[in-house]
Amino acid sequence: MIRIGHTVLTAVTALALFAGCGQGASGSSGPSAQEVVDDLNPLFPVGHQRDNTESCTSAGCEQLITTDAVSVYRMHDESTAAHFADGLGNAVEQIGPFVLSYSGSKQQLTPSETRAAYARQVRALLGG
């Protein structure tokens, strides 16, 4: 009987740990970069999606989803996002903890109207 209780407790503990995996590395709340991309796609198709998070973690990035139209960086916080975007010019736009980047060769072709629509959608998603 004690063995069964131990097994149940172990399973419940493991589930609780996995439930916390939806938050960023710093425990941040709010949408992930993937959720932002999923929200943008109905406006204007973003094209092929790739998770490139491993290439941006040293810059304070929690998640990076790269698409044909835009790269969405989810930074640890708004300050980190602002610092990351600072000096990158018109190829990026920082919105809260997100940086929308249009620096890839295909991304540079994303029209300004589409970029503005993406920015509006991210602001709406953040409640702003």
C-alpha positions as a Python dict, from the first residue, in 0.01 Angstrom:
ca = {
    (1, 'M'): (0, 0, 0),
    (2, 'I'): (284, 241, 85),
    (3, 'R'): (451, 159, -249),
    (4, 'I'): (138, 259, -443),
    (5, 'G'): (116, 588, -252),
    (6, 'H'): (483, 660, -331),
    (7, 'T'): (425, 589, -702),
    (8, 'V'): (121, 818, -715),
    (9, 'L'): (311, 1094, -534),
    (10, 'T'): (603, 1060, -777),
    (11, 'A'): (367, 1079, -1077),
    (12, 'V'): (189, 1386, -940),
    (13, 'T'): (522, 1558, -872),
    (14, 'A'): (641, 1486, -1227),
    (15, 'L'): (319, 1626, -1374),
    (16, 'A'): (355, 1942, -1166),
    (17, 'L'): (709, 1990, -1294),
    (18, 'F'): (603, 1941, -1655),
    (19, 'A'): (314, 2185, -1611),
    (20, 'G'): (565, 2460, -1534),
    (21, 'C'): (745, 2403, -1864),
    (22, 'G'): (507, 2638, -2046),
    (23, 'Q'): (672, 2937, -1884),
    (24, 'G'): (990, 3092, -2011),
    (25, 'A'): (1326, 3017, -1855),
    (26, 'S'): (1289, 3315, -1623),
    (27, 'G'): (933, 3219, -1529),
    (28, 'S'): (786, 3493, -1748),
    (29, 'S'): (421, 3488, -1831),
    (30, 'G'): (239, 3582, -2147),
    (31, 'P'): (242, 3441, -2495),
    (32, 'S'): (536, 3253, -2640),
    (33, 'A'): (698, 3340, -2972),
    (34, 'Q'): (518, 3039, -3125),
    (35, 'E'): (183, 3168, -2999),
    (36, 'V'): (256, 3508, -3154),
    (37, 'V'): (345, 3346, -3489),
    (38, 'D'): (27, 3136, -3472),
    (39, 'D'): (-170, 3456, -3408),
    (40, 'L'): (-4, 3643, -3698),
    (41, 'N'): (-42, 3368, -3956),
    (42, 'P'): (-417, 3424, -4025),
    (43, 'L'): (-350, 3793, -4107),
    (44, 'F'): (-87, 3725, -4369),
    (45, 'P'): (67, 3379, -4409),
    (46, 'V'): (411, 3380, -4249),
    (47, 'G'): (546, 3088, -4450),
    (48, 'H'): (774, 2810, -4332),
    (49, 'Q'): (827, 2814, -3953),
    (50, 'R'): (1145, 2705, -3773),
    (51, 'D'): (1231, 2702, -3404),
    (52, 'N'): (1576, 2863, -3382),
    (53, 'T'): (1579, 2922, -3008),
    (54, 'E'): (1919, 2760, -2963),
    (55, 'S'): (2078, 3037, -3172),
    (56, 'C'): (1957, 3323, -2951),
    (57, 'T'): (1971, 3211, -2588),
    (58, 'S'): (2300, 3393, -2523),
    (59, 'A'): (2124, 3721, -2613),
    (60, 'G'): (1859, 3674, -2343),
    (61, 'C'): (1610, 3508, -2574),
    (62, 'E'): (1357, 3258, -2441),
    (63, 'Q'): (1227, 3154, -2782),
    (64, 'L'): (1292, 3240, -3147),
    (65, 'I'): (1055, 3135, -3421),
    (66, 'T'): (1183, 3224, -3768),
    (67, 'T'): (946, 3235, -4063),
    (68, 'D'): (972, 3348, -4423),
    (69, 'A'): (799, 3679, -4336),
    (70, 'V'): (927, 3762, -3986),
    (71, 'S'): (1138, 3632, -3699),
    (72, 'V'): (972, 3658, -3358),
    (73, 'Y'): (1206, 3677, -3059),
    (74, 'R'): (1056, 3628, -2711),
    (75, 'M'): (1300, 3788, -2470),
    (76, 'H'): (1314, 3744, -2092),
    (77, 'D'): (1160, 4088, -2036),
    (78, 'E'): (1088, 4421, -2203),
    (79, 'S'): (1422, 4571, -2099),
    (80, 'T'): (1615, 4285, -2258),
    (81, 'A'): (1405, 4319, -2574),
    (82, 'A'): (1471, 4694, -2593),
    (83, 'H'): (1845, 4640, -2544),
    (84, 'F'): (1852, 4367, -2810),
    (85, 'A'): (1660, 4581, -3063),
    (86, 'D'): (1857, 4899, -2994),
    (87, 'G'): (2073, 4995, -3286),
    (88, 'L'): (1932, 4735, -3527),
    (89, 'G'): (1750, 5002, -3726),
    (90, 'N'): (1434, 4959, -3932),
    (91, 'A'): (1481, 4583, -3964),
    (92, 'V'): (1333, 4525, -3617),
    (93, 'E'): (1047, 4643, -3399),
    (94, 'Q'): (1036, 4588, -3024),
    (95, 'I'): (692, 4539, -2868),
    (96, 'G'): (695, 4451, -2499),
    (97, 'P'): (914, 4143, -2453),
    (98, 'F'): (903, 4067, -2827),
    (99, 'V'): (1126, 4173, -3112),
    (100, 'L'): (992, 4136, -3464),
    (101, 'S'): (1281, 4112, -3708),
    (102, 'Y'): (1279, 4146, -4085),
    (103, 'S'): (1652, 4103, -4144),
    (104, 'G'): (1641, 3776, -4342),
    (105, 'S'): (1654, 3799, -4721),
    (106, 'K'): (1289, 3692, -4766),
    (107, 'Q'): (1184, 3889, -4459),
    (108, 'Q'): (1320, 4211, -4611),
    (109, 'L'): (1051, 4171, -4877),
    (110, 'T'): (771, 4181, -4618),
    (111, 'P'): (571, 4495, -4709),
    (112, 'S'): (552, 4780, -4460),
    (113, 'E'): (173, 4740, -4443),
    (114, 'T'): (215, 4377, -4337),
    (115, 'R'): (478, 4474, -4080),
    (116, 'A'): (241, 4735, -3936),
    (117, 'A'): (-41, 4477, -3922),
    (118, 'Y'): (187, 4230, -3742),
    (119, 'A'): (285, 4499, -3489),
    (120, 'R'): (-79, 4590, -3424),
    (121, 'Q'): (-165, 4223, -3374),
    (122, 'V'): (119, 4169, -3125),
    (123, 'R'): (12, 4479, -2930),
    (124, 'A'): (-347, 4350, -2925),
    (125, 'L'): (-226, 4008, -2810),
    (126, 'L'): (-42, 4177, -2523),
    (127, 'G'): (-354, 4370, -2431),
    (128, 'G'): (-232, 4706, -2556),
}
